[in-house]
Amino acid sequence: MDIDPDDVFGDEDDLENEFYQERDATKEFLVYLVDASPKMFSTSCPSEDQKYVSHFEAATSSISVSLKTQIINRSYDEVAICFFNTKEKKNLQDLTGVYVFNVPEREDLDRPTARLIKEFDRIQELFSKQIGSKYGILPGTRDNSLYNALWAAQALLRKGSTKTADKRILLFTNEDDPFGNIKGVTKLDLMRTTIQRAKDAQDLGISIELLPLSKPDDDFNVSTFYADLLGLEGNNLADFKALAAERFEDIKDQLRKRMFRKRKVRRINFIIAGGKSIELNTYAVVRPTNPGNITWLDSVTNLPIKAERSFFCSDTGALLQDPPKYFQTYKSENIMFTADEVSEIKRVSTGHLRLLGFKPLSCLKDYHNLRPSTFVFPSDEEVVGSTCIFIALHRSMLRLKRFAVAFYGNSTHPQLVALIAQDEIMSPSGQIEPPGMHMINLPYSDDIRPIEEFHTDTNLAPRPSEDQIQSASSLLKRIDLKNFSVCQFANPALQKHYAVLQALALDEDEIPDVKDETLPDEEGFARPGVIKALEELRICVYGENYKQEDDTMGSQKTSETSNKRKAIADNATKEYANYDWPKLADNGQLKELTVSELKYYLNVHNLPVAGKKEALISRILTHMGK
Amino acid sequence: MARNKESLVLLIEVGPSMHGVLPEVEKVCCLLAEKKLIYGKYDEVGVVAFGTTDTKNDLTVEVGGYENVTVLRDIKVVDGALVDALHQLPRGSACGDFLDAIVVGMDMMIKKYKETNKGKKRLCLITNAVTPTRHPYEGTKEDQVKTVAAQMMAHGMKMDCVVVRAQKDWDVDKKIVEENDFLLGLLSNKSSSKVYVGNATALLGALRTRNITPVTTYRGDFELSSIMKIKVWVYKKTCEEKFPTLKKYSDKAPPTDKFASHEIKVDYEYRSIEDPKRVVPPEQRIKGYRYGPQVVPISSAEWEAVKFKPEKGLKLLGFTDASNIMRHYYMKDVNLFIAEPGNTKAILAISSLARAMKEMNKVAIVRCVWRQGQTNVVIGVLTPNVSAKDNVPDSFYFNVLPFAEDVREFQFPSFSNLPSSMQPNEQQQEAADKLVQMLDLAPAGGEEVLPSDLTPNPALERFYRSLELRSKDPSANIPQIDETLKRITEPDPELLHQNTAVIEEFCRSFELKENPKLKKSSRRIREKPTGSSEEGEGVAAAGQAMDAAEYTSEVEVEVKPLGDSNTVQEFEAMMSRRDSPNWVRKVLKSMKDKIYSLVEGSFEGDTYQKVLECLVALRKSCICKLEPDQFNDFLCHLNEFCQKRHIDSLSDFLASNNVMLISKNKEPESNVPETEARVLPLKEEP
């Protein structure tokens, strides 16, 4: 959706047109192009745990991590892994020195599979045996493995159109001067053809990115050759280095997070006043993420199954087609409604967003919330001028600190909503908050519960003294999370889910541990200043000789109930021994016992004691295995 | 259910000053009765009207006095008659004395229940409190109110007062109003609540029509750290009141069967997708999760062993500036953290934190695990709720915050980067400013319009009203939305009228027009809700016009209908002409028509071989021309077509000859995954 700043030739009219079109490619095709020359094996760099690993290992392990993330985040994207400077060759065009790594049941450029990831994890041992490393650019020959590699990669990316797919080549190498050992005209010639090859690929909409690996003492010199290949100039060249290092880190530290393509949920009309109505698109920007859809399988064959629903009349047992009518029992009568009538009742307004007025932001209380908010952004696609009105209102609302109250006549969920203007927030790394409005569902009076007053009694509520408030304030200052941002925590349950899924899919022996980022910062809380502030507050509020346990009625209550439970259990164990349960069951005499007698058995075996007598008996019999 | 039954006495003022709002009072009381008939069938309700012309109550007989108070209905289980009684409240001619009415109501309760039913007895007073109360025989009014309040406490009664104060009736005696407010204030400080409502819409939302006993989601420690813990209880503060779930109706039972439940049971059967004839028992199912293109089966036992199991508890992570938490990140309904009731030290601890946070404009970030065995954690924000009432302790609101995975980083263009035609100019901005300022729902010094706490749900109100109407007349139409509730769904005409100039200025400043370059958008036309304004039809008409234009431009190329003998050869010859995309489409269309006519004209499957040949040819061409959808759609249609005409044998014939949808693997443009390609055409309707 972003407007290309380089597009200086397009006139304003075109620019506007472009603005309508969702220009996001739906998926990404990526070729990892890894240099496998002997130099990649002989040089090493320090890894995270201070061990030295070869450049080849560093490259492959980062690809491996990236694949594992990608299979969860964007499993519809397709990848290919291609080595160059190899002994063996395996590629469509049969070019020397290029080996496309793949596993069965998968095309060369395809969605990553568990098998691919598993095999690729073993690339270190497989490589020397199956593929082998060998310089591909040697004096005296006109072989050019880099040229071949780019060509092979381009061929892999032939499928799909650039309109629907984003095509990229990611090149890992530590050789900044691939044609260094070649002299004279040949060198120039080889360089020229290679660069031309890269240009051709780029002209086809394929972007080439370089991830240089360098030794600490010997920097990778981009300008020797690759700057020309990538088409870098001036400032871009300077930025490149900083970015490259960052990008390498990025690959490794990606969060496993399912990616969603920006997509409008709905197009709505916002009726303002005096017959002016503008066009808005709604987007789901914040929504709880679930671990993904469950596919039910047959546990015997592991093949997918589908559920079929059928309706039966509970009076006659007759099979019914989809039921036409619904009913509600009211005054001991069945009141009937058709499905259409039910939706007619809910349709209290037309399906539009209708402005009712504006209120100061202070009228929006913290408890006025029911569901995640929805983002709205204007669109001129059908009604030209919408964006202009929207921006004007947006600015006024921000400046006057007001929000709009509107009625959203959604057909399933007609709701009073608040529209809050959000200004754009930018950071050097990009947009943090997009400009637009957030639509918040307001609760109705029936949805709000007067809990505060539920426990009130005639007495005045205790109020803290100035001192107590003061010591609380100093605690607030101590435990201050500066720069807290709402999305700084990963969901530990979800991350664990992904980790388990990966371990099971790849047959890994152990399930990787997932760090729970949501636990309090132990170290921070152990700082003497924090401890002192906490102690002070405790003494100030609770008094000197306060023990945590003894003053509460709640704990007493729970201990009471637990005592009671224990007494029942003890009694049950005692009584239990007085019956010959298997015999009673065999002779069908269980039904002659009372319910409380039956409960002895259930209590002793920790079974639920609820239900009618027949239910209890059948539960006992099931437990005995009869 | 009967254990939780509530006893309620409605005390309704019907004197002359109330006549204006009585229609709304009737509505809200009916709604209350209607909801009770569904959710609290065993609740007991009595109705007392005061300010009536007549007098009818026990106390006037027993001790005298208490005039103009009429017991319309003794306390008994809710029934249809209650709704009818509330539907037509009498219009009284006397001045109502709300103190008398409260005493009468209490007397009814005490006589009926004695000491029992503590805490489940509720009085509901609806009054405007503009008429004076009588002087008691002894002591002051204040003493009398205090005695009443003490009695209420002793019997475990609660009282809700709804005081109607429309702005127009300010011609009443200010002194009386102040006195009454003071008296009601005395009552409300004790065991009851009081709300003022200014208009009819708010009146409909002011009465709690459904009584829900709240339950805690958590009781236990709120851990600031291991050094300091506070005992708290957590309740839901907001919780959406859902539309009642209607049961599905079965009319199979014979009409003579009085005890027929008319319910419908739902039964699920699981079948293998590969082999639809094989039924899989439910316990043999196993959950599978997608990992790339594969599905990994994971049994629940396996999950149980490895899944994330946090410890129950509430832990403080820290405090932060309130401005760091933007309002739109609140994820769910809201909880309330209160200190353990009766625990003074906990109340003080919560209070001092809340007040300090409010003062410094801070919020607290907490990590919550409500129950043992919960498989996820919740990160949320505590915002202080400093109480305005002396007898209500301070508390915190708790809102759930999103995790990193829950926030989708969509990029939107900066407004400043948009072309200048989309930027408002100074004059336009001024018009917008005025609109935002003048279309004011919370005027300074005035009353907030449509406050959430007093706004009823119009759809629910309409449902209960339809239910009542239907119970009287099963063929009744769904009623229109109530006029009073239109103030929720539509702007207030009065407010619009007051600001006519501002709105006109706004409309003049901005120009809107339909996008001339817009291509026909059939989707949008479909999305229009029924009964929407005429503009929708305008768009539809435009769309049709464009359709017509497209057709005329296509007439130039003529396609000859395909012959009977060499259909496939003719078709292939025409396809190879490659005139234009239009041409290809036309040829495809003529082939499809041919197939339809072959199928329709078949007798005992005599044309099937021919159909098969044609289909194979069509499929091949569709793959060549990158039009897989053309074929896929057509095959689906054909399938439906057959089913409608009960030509089942064709599907089987095609399946046995392996005619299937064009899958994604064959042709990247197709939307049909490989697995579905085989299944779809064979799908049989149950």
Contacts between the chains, C-beta under 8 A, distances in Angstrom:
chain1	res1	chain2	res2	distance
A	1	B	411	6.5
A	1	B	412	6.8
A	1	B	413	6.5
A	2	B	411	6.1
A	2	B	413	6.5
A	3	B	413	6.2
A	3	B	417	6.4
A	12	B	419	5.4
A	12	B	421	7.4
A	15	B	419	5.8
A	16	B	419	5.9
A	16	B	421	7.3
A	17	B	517	7.3
A	19	B	413	7.3
A	19	B	418	7.6
A	19	B	419	7.9
A	71	B	291	6.2
A	71	B	292	4.4
A	72	B	291	7.6
A	75	B	290	7.0
A	75	B	291	7.8
A	75	B	292	4.8
A	75	B	293	7.2
A	111	B	292	5.6
A	111	B	293	5.2
A	112	B	292	5.3
A	113	B	292	5.2
A	113	B	293	6.0
A	113	B	294	6.3
A	114	B	291	5.7
A	114	B	292	6.4
A	114	B	294	5.6
A	114	B	296	7.6
A	159	B	668	6.4
A	160	B	668	5.7
A	255	B	404	6.1
A	255	B	405	7.3
A	257	B	404	6.7
A	257	B	405	4.6
A	258	B	405	7.2
A	260	B	408	4.9
A	262	B	408	7.5
A	262	B	410	4.2
A	262	B	411	7.4
A	267	B	524	7.0
A	267	B	527	7.4
A	272	B	435	7.8
A	272	B	506	7.6
A	273	B	435	7.0
A	273	B	439	7.1
A	273	B	491	7.1
A	273	B	496	6.7
A	273	B	503	4.7
A	273	B	506	6.7
A	273	B	507	7.6
A	274	B	503	4.3
A	274	B	504	6.5
A	274	B	506	6.6
A	274	B	507	4.2
A	275	B	507	6.9
A	276	B	506	7.1
A	276	B	507	5.6
A	276	B	510	6.5
A	276	B	512	6.3
A	277	B	512	7.7
A	277	B	535	7.8
A	278	B	512	6.8
A	283	B	410	6.1
A	284	B	408	7.2
A	285	B	407	7.0
A	285	B	408	5.5
A	285	B	410	6.0
A	286	B	328	7.0
A	286	B	329	6.3
A	286	B	331	6.9
A	286	B	402	5.1
A	286	B	406	5.9
A	286	B	407	5.6
A	286	B	408	7.4
A	287	B	406	6.2
A	287	B	408	7.4
A	288	B	331	6.6
A	288	B	402	7.3
A	288	B	406	5.4
A	289	B	403	7.4
A	289	B	405	4.3
A	289	B	406	5.2
A	291	B	289	6.9
A	292	B	289	6.1
A	292	B	290	5.7
A	293	B	290	6.8
A	294	B	287	5.0
A	294	B	288	6.8
A	294	B	289	6.6
A	295	B	287	7.8
A	295	B	288	4.3
A	295	B	289	7.4
A	295	B	290	6.8
A	295	B	295	4.9
A	296	B	270	6.9
A	296	B	285	5.0
A	296	B	286	7.4
A	296	B	287	6.7
A	296	B	288	6.8
A	297	B	285	7.0
A	297	B	286	5.1
A	297	B	287	7.5
A	297	B	288	4.3
A	297	B	295	6.6
A	297	B	297	5.0
A	298	B	270	7.9
A	298	B	272	5.8
A	298	B	280	4.8
A	298	B	284	6.3
A	298	B	285	6.9
A	298	B	286	7.5
A	299	B	284	5.3
A	299	B	285	6.6
A	299	B	286	3.9
A	299	B	297	6.9
A	299	B	299	7.3
A	300	B	284	6.4
A	301	B	272	7.3
A	302	B	286	7.7
A	302	B	288	7.6
A	302	B	297	5.3
A	303	B	272	5.7
A	303	B	273	6.9
A	303	B	274	5.5
A	304	B	272	7.7
A	304	B	273	4.9
A	304	B	274	8.0
A	304	B	288	7.2
A	304	B	295	6.9
A	304	B	675	7.7
A	305	B	270	4.7
A	305	B	271	6.2
A	305	B	272	5.4
A	305	B	273	6.3
A	305	B	280	5.1
A	305	B	285	6.6
A	306	B	270	7.2
A	306	B	271	6.0
A	306	B	273	5.4
A	307	B	268	5.3
A	307	B	269	7.3
A	307	B	270	5.5
A	308	B	268	7.0
A	308	B	269	4.8
A	308	B	270	7.4
A	308	B	271	6.1
A	308	B	686	7.1
A	309	B	266	6.1
A	309	B	267	7.3
A	309	B	268	5.8
A	310	B	266	7.5
A	310	B	267	5.1
A	310	B	268	7.9
A	310	B	269	6.9
A	310	B	686	7.2
A	311	B	248	7.0
A	311	B	250	7.9
A	311	B	264	5.0
A	311	B	265	7.1
A	311	B	266	5.9
A	311	B	267	7.6
A	312	B	264	6.7
A	312	B	265	4.6
A	312	B	266	7.8
A	312	B	267	6.0
A	313	B	250	3.9
A	313	B	252	4.0
A	313	B	253	6.8
A	313	B	264	6.2
A	313	B	265	7.7
A	314	B	250	7.0
A	314	B	261	5.7
A	314	B	263	4.6
A	314	B	264	6.4
A	314	B	265	4.7
A	315	B	250	6.7
A	315	B	252	6.4
A	315	B	253	3.8
A	315	B	257	6.7
A	315	B	260	4.6
A	315	B	261	6.1
A	315	B	262	6.8
A	315	B	263	7.8
A	316	B	250	7.9
A	316	B	252	4.6
A	316	B	253	5.9
A	318	B	250	7.9
A	318	B	252	4.7
A	320	B	250	6.2
A	320	B	252	7.1
A	320	B	264	6.3
A	323	B	248	4.1
A	323	B	249	6.3
A	323	B	250	6.9
A	323	B	264	5.6
A	324	B	249	8.0
A	325	B	248	7.6
A	325	B	249	4.3
A	325	B	251	7.7
A	326	B	246	3.6
A	326	B	247	6.6
A	326	B	248	6.0
A	326	B	249	6.1
A	327	B	246	6.3
A	327	B	247	5.7
A	327	B	248	7.9
A	327	B	249	4.5
A	327	B	262	6.9
A	328	B	38	7.1
A	328	B	244	6.1
A	328	B	246	5.3
A	328	B	247	7.3
A	328	B	467	6.3
A	329	B	38	7.9
A	329	B	247	7.8
A	330	B	34	7.9
A	330	B	37	5.8
A	330	B	38	6.3
A	330	B	467	5.3
A	330	B	468	8.0
A	330	B	471	5.6
A	331	B	37	5.9
A	331	B	79	7.1
A	331	B	80	4.8
A	331	B	471	5.5
A	333	B	471	6.0
A	334	B	249	7.0
A	334	B	262	6.1
A	335	B	467	5.5
A	335	B	470	4.7
A	335	B	471	5.6
A	335	B	474	7.6
A	336	B	249	6.2
A	336	B	470	7.3
A	336	B	474	6.9
A	337	B	246	6.4
A	337	B	466	7.6
A	337	B	470	7.6
A	341	B	466	7.7
A	341	B	478	5.6
A	342	B	246	6.8
A	344	B	478	5.1
A	345	B	459	6.4
A	345	B	462	5.2
A	345	B	463	5.1
A	345	B	466	5.9
A	345	B	478	5.8
A	346	B	243	7.4
A	346	B	459	5.0
A	347	B	529	6.9
A	347	B	530	8.0
A	347	B	531	7.7
A	348	B	458	4.7
A	348	B	459	5.2
A	348	B	462	6.4
A	348	B	481	5.0
A	348	B	485	7.5
A	348	B	489	5.4
A	349	B	489	4.1
A	349	B	490	7.1
A	350	B	529	5.6
A	350	B	531	7.0
A	350	B	532	4.8
A	350	B	533	6.8
A	351	B	527	7.8
A	351	B	528	7.6
A	351	B	529	3.7
A	351	B	532	6.7
A	352	B	532	7.6
A	354	B	489	7.1
A	354	B	490	6.3
A	354	B	491	6.9
A	355	B	439	7.5
A	355	B	491	6.7
A	356	B	441	6.7
A	356	B	450	6.8
A	356	B	490	7.6
A	356	B	491	5.0
A	356	B	492	7.4
A	357	B	439	4.5
A	357	B	440	6.3
A	357	B	441	3.8
A	357	B	449	7.0
A	357	B	491	6.8
A	357	B	492	7.7
A	357	B	495	6.4
A	358	B	436	5.1
A	358	B	437	7.6
A	358	B	439	5.5
A	358	B	440	6.2
A	358	B	441	6.4
A	359	B	440	7.6
A	359	B	441	4.9
A	359	B	442	4.4
A	359	B	448	7.0
A	360	B	442	6.1
A	363	B	442	5.3
A	363	B	448	6.1
A	363	B	451	7.4
A	364	B	327	7.0
A	365	B	452	7.5
A	366	B	330	7.9
A	366	B	334	6.9
A	366	B	383	4.5
A	366	B	385	7.4
A	366	B	397	4.3
A	366	B	399	6.5
A	367	B	237	4.8
A	367	B	238	5.6
A	367	B	334	4.4
A	367	B	336	7.7
A	367	B	397	5.2
A	368	B	238	7.7
A	368	B	452	5.3
A	369	B	238	6.8
A	369	B	330	4.4
A	369	B	332	7.4
A	369	B	333	6.8
A	369	B	334	5.4
A	369	B	399	6.3
A	370	B	238	6.0
A	370	B	240	5.4
A	370	B	332	7.5
A	370	B	333	5.2
A	371	B	331	7.9
A	371	B	332	6.9
A	371	B	333	7.8
A	372	B	330	7.9
A	372	B	331	5.2
A	372	B	332	7.5
A	372	B	402	7.7
A	373	B	327	7.9
A	373	B	328	4.0
A	373	B	329	7.8
A	373	B	330	7.3
A	375	B	328	7.7
A	375	B	410	7.7
A	377	B	412	5.6
A	380	B	422	7.0
A	380	B	515	6.8
A	381	B	515	6.3
A	381	B	518	7.1
A	382	B	514	6.7
A	382	B	515	5.4
A	382	B	518	5.8
A	382	B	521	7.4
A	382	B	524	7.2
A	382	B	539	7.8
A	383	B	512	5.4
A	383	B	513	7.3
A	383	B	514	6.4
A	383	B	515	6.9
A	384	B	512	6.9
A	384	B	513	5.2
A	384	B	514	7.3
A	384	B	515	5.2
A	385	B	510	6.1
A	385	B	511	5.5
A	385	B	512	4.2
A	385	B	513	6.5
A	386	B	512	7.0
A	387	B	418	6.6
A	387	B	422	4.3
A	388	B	421	7.5
A	388	B	422	5.2
A	388	B	423	6.8
A	388	B	424	5.4
A	388	B	428	7.0
A	388	B	510	6.4
A	389	B	424	7.6
A	389	B	432	7.4
A	389	B	510	5.0
A	389	B	512	7.4
A	391	B	415	5.2
A	391	B	418	7.6
A	391	B	422	6.8
A	391	B	423	6.5
A	391	B	424	5.6
A	392	B	424	3.8
A	392	B	428	5.4
A	392	B	429	5.4
A	392	B	431	7.5
A	392	B	432	3.6
A	392	B	510	7.5
A	393	B	432	5.2
A	393	B	435	7.5
A	393	B	436	6.5
A	394	B	415	7.3
A	395	B	424	7.4
A	395	B	429	6.3
A	395	B	432	7.2
A	396	B	429	7.1
A	396	B	432	4.6
A	396	B	433	4.5
A	396	B	435	7.4
A	396	B	436	4.1
A	396	B	437	7.7
A	397	B	436	5.7
A	399	B	433	7.4
A	400	B	433	7.0
A	400	B	436	5.6
A	400	B	437	6.2
A	402	B	436	5.7
A	402	B	437	7.9
A	404	B	436	7.9
A	405	B	441	5.8
A	405	B	450	6.3
A	407	B	488	6.4
A	407	B	489	4.7
A	407	B	490	7.2
A	409	B	489	6.7
A	409	B	529	7.6
A	411	B	529	6.3
A	414	B	458	6.9
A	414	B	459	5.2
A	414	B	489	7.3
A	416	B	450	7.0
A	416	B	452	7.4
A	416	B	455	6.3
A	416	B	488	6.4
A	420	B	327	6.0
A	420	B	328	6.5
A	422	B	326	7.2
A	422	B	328	6.9
A	424	B	414	5.5
A	424	B	415	7.0
A	426	B	414	7.8
A	430	B	411	7.4
A	431	B	411	5.5
A	431	B	412	7.3
A	431	B	414	7.8
A	433	B	326	7.3
A	434	B	410	6.8
A	434	B	411	6.7
A	434	B	412	3.8
A	435	B	412	6.6
A	435	B	414	6.4
A	435	B	415	5.1
A	436	B	412	6.3
A	438	B	327	7.3
A	438	B	328	3.6
A	440	B	327	7.0
A	440	B	328	6.5
A	440	B	330	7.6
A	442	B	452	4.9
A	442	B	455	7.8
A	443	B	238	4.8
A	443	B	240	7.2
A	443	B	333	8.0
A	443	B	452	5.4
A	444	B	205	7.1
A	444	B	241	7.3
A	444	B	452	7.1
A	444	B	455	5.5
A	444	B	456	6.0
A	444	B	457	4.1
A	444	B	460	7.9
A	445	B	205	3.7
A	445	B	206	7.2
A	445	B	208	8.0
A	445	B	452	7.1
A	445	B	453	5.6
A	445	B	454	5.5
A	445	B	455	5.6
A	445	B	456	5.7
A	445	B	457	7.9
A	446	B	205	7.8
A	446	B	209	6.9
A	446	B	210	6.5
A	446	B	241	4.2
A	446	B	456	6.8
A	446	B	457	5.6
A	446	B	460	6.8
A	447	B	238	5.2
A	447	B	239	6.2
A	447	B	240	5.1
A	447	B	241	5.5
A	447	B	333	7.9
A	447	B	457	7.7
A	448	B	237	7.1
A	448	B	238	5.4
A	448	B	452	6.6
A	448	B	453	5.6
A	449	B	212	6.9
A	449	B	214	5.9
A	449	B	235	7.3
A	449	B	236	6.4
A	449	B	237	6.1
A	449	B	238	7.1
A	449	B	239	6.7
A	450	B	193	6.6
A	450	B	208	7.7
A	451	B	214	5.8
A	451	B	235	4.5
A	451	B	236	7.5
A	451	B	237	5.8
A	451	B	336	4.9
A	451	B	338	7.3
A	452	B	336	6.9
A	452	B	338	7.2
A	452	B	385	7.3
A	452	B	387	6.7
A	452	B	392	5.3
A	452	B	395	6.0
A	453	B	193	6.0
A	453	B	389	7.8
A	453	B	392	6.0
A	454	B	214	6.0
A	454	B	235	7.5
A	455	B	338	7.0
A	455	B	341	4.0
A	456	B	191	7.9
A	456	B	389	7.8
A	456	B	391	5.1
A	456	B	392	5.3
A	457	B	191	7.8
A	457	B	391	7.0
A	458	B	153	6.3
A	458	B	190	5.4
A	458	B	191	7.1
A	458	B	391	6.8
A	459	B	391	6.6
A	460	B	390	5.1
A	460	B	391	5.7
A	461	B	347	6.6
A	461	B	351	7.9
A	461	B	387	6.9
A	461	B	390	6.7
A	461	B	391	5.6
A	461	B	392	5.8
A	461	B	393	4.1
A	461	B	394	7.6
A	462	B	344	5.1
A	462	B	347	5.1
A	462	B	348	5.5
A	462	B	351	7.1
A	462	B	393	7.1
A	463	B	348	8.0
A	463	B	351	6.2
A	464	B	348	5.2
A	464	B	351	4.6
A	464	B	352	3.7
A	464	B	355	6.3
A	468	B	348	6.4
A	468	B	351	7.9
A	468	B	352	4.0
A	469	B	352	5.0
A	469	B	355	4.9
A	469	B	356	5.1
A	469	B	359	7.2
A	470	B	356	7.8
A	471	B	352	7.4
A	472	B	352	4.3
A	472	B	353	4.9
A	472	B	355	7.3
A	472	B	356	3.7
A	472	B	357	7.9
A	473	B	356	4.2
A	473	B	359	6.8
A	473	B	360	6.1
A	475	B	224	7.8
A	475	B	353	7.9
A	475	B	356	7.7
A	476	B	319	4.7
A	476	B	356	5.6
A	476	B	357	6.5
A	476	B	360	5.8
A	476	B	362	5.3
A	477	B	360	8.0
A	479	B	316	7.4
A	479	B	318	4.6
A	479	B	319	5.6
A	480	B	318	6.7
A	480	B	319	5.7
A	480	B	320	6.7
A	480	B	362	7.9
A	481	B	317	7.0
A	481	B	318	4.0
A	481	B	319	6.7
A	481	B	320	4.3
A	481	B	324	7.9
A	481	B	365	6.3
A	482	B	320	7.4
A	483	B	324	7.5
A	484	B	318	7.4
A	484	B	320	4.0
A	484	B	321	7.9
A	484	B	324	4.8
A	484	B	325	7.7
A	484	B	365	6.5
A	485	B	324	6.9
A	486	B	324	7.9
A	486	B	325	6.3
A	486	B	326	7.3
A	486	B	329	4.6
A	486	B	401	5.0
A	486	B	402	6.0
A	486	B	407	7.3
A	487	B	402	6.0
A	487	B	403	6.8
A	487	B	404	4.5
A	487	B	406	7.3
A	487	B	407	4.4
A	488	B	404	6.8
A	489	B	379	5.6
A	489	B	403	5.6
A	489	B	404	6.2
A	490	B	403	6.2
A	490	B	404	4.9
A	490	B	405	6.5
A	491	B	376	7.0
A	491	B	377	7.8
A	491	B	403	3.8
A	491	B	404	7.3
A	491	B	405	5.4
A	491	B	406	7.5
A	492	B	308	5.7
A	492	B	310	7.5
A	492	B	376	7.8
A	492	B	377	6.1
A	493	B	307	7.6
A	493	B	308	4.4
A	493	B	375	5.9
A	493	B	376	3.9
A	493	B	377	6.8
A	494	B	376	7.9
A	494	B	403	7.2
A	494	B	405	5.7
A	496	B	306	7.7
A	496	B	307	6.6
A	496	B	308	4.1
A	497	B	307	7.4
A	497	B	308	7.5
A	500	B	298	7.5
A	500	B	303	7.5
A	500	B	306	5.1
A	500	B	307	7.2
A	501	B	289	5.5
A	501	B	291	5.7
A	501	B	296	6.1
A	501	B	298	7.4
A	502	B	291	7.2
A	504	B	296	5.5
A	504	B	298	6.0
A	504	B	302	7.4
A	505	B	291	4.2
A	505	B	294	6.8
A	505	B	296	4.6
A	511	B	306	5.4
A	514	B	308	7.6
A	516	B	308	7.9
A	516	B	310	7.4
A	516	B	377	7.6
A	518	B	317	7.5
A	518	B	367	4.8
A	518	B	377	5.2
A	518	B	379	5.7
A	519	B	315	7.3
A	519	B	367	7.0
A	520	B	225	7.3
A	520	B	315	5.2
A	520	B	316	6.6
A	520	B	317	5.3
A	520	B	318	7.8
A	520	B	367	7.1
A	521	B	317	7.3
A	521	B	318	7.5
A	524	B	318	7.6
A	525	B	225	4.7
A	525	B	226	7.9
A	530	B	225	7.5
A	531	B	225	7.9
A	531	B	227	6.5
A	534	B	224	6.3
A	534	B	225	5.6
A	534	B	227	4.5
A	534	B	228	5.1
A	535	B	227	6.3
A	537	B	224	7.9
A	537	B	228	6.4
A	537	B	349	7.8
A	537	B	352	7.6
A	538	B	227	6.4
A	538	B	228	4.6
A	540	B	352	7.9
A	541	B	345	6.4
A	541	B	348	5.2
A	541	B	349	4.7
A	541	B	352	6.1
A	542	B	228	7.9
A	542	B	345	5.2
A	542	B	349	7.2
A	543	B	345	7.7
A	546	B	345	7.3
A	548	B	229	6.1
A	551	B	343	7.0
A	551	B	345	6.4
A	552	B	231	5.4
A	552	B	340	6.3
A	552	B	343	5.7
A	552	B	346	7.7
A	553	B	340	7.4
A	553	B	342	5.9
A	553	B	343	6.9
A	554	B	219	6.0
A	554	B	220	7.8
A	554	B	231	5.9
A	554	B	340	5.2
A	554	B	343	7.4
